[in-house]
Amino acid sequence: MSNATDAWWRSAVIYQVYIRSFADGDGDGTGDLAGLRSRLPYLAHLGVDAVWINPWYPSPLADGGYDVADYRDIHPAYGTLDEARRTIAEAHELGLRVILDIVPNHTSDQHDWFQEALAAESGSPARDRYVFRDGRGEDGALPPNDWHAAFGGPTWTRTDDGQWYLHLFAPEQPDLNWDNPEVRAEFESILRFWFDLGVDGFRIDVAHGMVKDPALPDLGLAEFSVLAVEGQENHPHWDREGIHDIFRGWRALADSYPAPRVFVAEAHVRPGRLGHYLRDDELHTAFNFDFLKCPLEAGRLREVIDRSITDLATVGAPATWVLSNHDETRHVTRYGRAYTGVRTPLRDQGHPSDRALGTRRARAAALLTLALPGGAYIYQGEELGLYEVDDLPEEALQDPTWERSGHTVRGRDGCRVPLPWSGTTPPFGFGPPGSVPWLPQPADWKSYTAEAALADPTSMLELYRTALRLRRAHPDFTGGEFRWLDAAEGVLLFERGAGLLCAINLSDRPFPLPEAPRVLLASGPLDGGLLPPDTAVWLRQD
């Protein structure tokens, strides 16, 4: 097992790179490894500890790269395997660890295994790597069960020979059969391949959905649900006990390296269940979706924070904190709405947002997040204060949800618009002048570029840089000590270590700050000894 000196991940701040939208080095409109390598010094200067890179593997991009055709290579649009090696090495030289995505629930329908399965007969070893079944009804014309897919429609597609294959997401993403020993051995080999190249860990996509009930019983639901609902203690495809044996094998592999590698679970589970994935012999950390989706309300946030810390403490795991990612509406936009949480279906689109209000709240939420014990994630562009691009032209939309929903849900493209780095006109330094990004950038992003933010001491970028510097400099941030202090309704006030205070005011009236502290950092102007609404502050009582 890892010892304490290896446990950098317990308090790490990890920056998420959606590579397609991060930086374009060759001018083809798509982000790539050349662009990422050119911006690694920016990330080191920002002060993060690691970089999590969304799938960079060969893929038809039916789901933004989460439909993997080859797990041991690099998508040609992003670069080469040799460039990946250089990216890992250069990141390490700058003190940045590298975490990759692994997509074990499904492959692309263009993966060699699935193409072999389509050409094989029913009951063949090739088909047993996936979940193929005969249909129901006359001539097997009906799907094997009533499950709904994440991107709309049924979870089954019929093949030319009349059988059906399972896909919890899009038809281009056939689910693997994790009861098959060959599947298990293949993925351990894939992990070892990248670990041997120096990768420091993996974020596991759909970690809660890999194992299915072989009986494939009906669910009786009218629509897709991202997790098991109350009363479904033995859900047929979410959060099944069989997943833990797989992860124990992965952990043993990770711990076999001199500098143990780490795993981060993307596991949408009911309250109280996440710790099952983070036991000593399983995964290291997991995303905190309860915190990401929680409305910006003091009482509900405190409940989520308490539950997160308490539940994971039972297995000795740290909590993590995240405000945005590549699947959810950017929090600047969410926090400017009447309802500040994450709604279903997939996007809360069409609701008006007060951008100035959302920005003030986003600044305050950043200080709250970075002051909590455990690790934190920054989604690319949130340090620039980027908002959700809700008005992308319909012809530009590429998320599979748009088509699968019959053009009723616009999908996730609005949070994936390529980053603005410099200049006053598109592509804003994302690519060379004259290049056209794969999604159009708003004209007013000229005020949101990294170049503009670096020249403004009051910018969101400067707030993040200062917060990350202070987080590293003060030992009180690194331990697990955390105590709530009394505060007015709508205000969260807590202490880390010995005298390091954080307050966030989510009420509609100013809050009197504790007497005689030293202000380390505030998300906005303070009013003498008062903390204004929608503002957070870090204080030091010497």
Secondary structure by P-SEA (a helix, b strand, c coil): ccccccccccccbbbbbcccccccccccccccaaaaaaaaaaaaaacccbbbbcccccccccccccccccccccccccccaaaaaaaaaaaaaacbbbbbbbbccccccccaaaaaaaacccccaaaaacbbbbbcccccccccccccccccccccccccccbbbbbcccccbbbbccccaaaaaaaaaaaaaaaaaccccccccccccccccccccccccccccccccccccccccccccaaaaaaaaaaaaaaccccccbbbbbcccccccccccccccccccccccccccccccaaaaaaaaaaaaaaaaaabbbbbbbccccccccaaaaaacccccccccccccccccaaaaaaaaaaaaaaaaaacccccccccccccccccccccccccccccccccccccccccccccccccccccccccccccccccccbbbbcccccccaaaaaaccccaaaaaaaaaaaaaacccccccbbbbcccccccccccccccbbbbbbcccbbbbccccccccccccccccccccccccbbbbcc
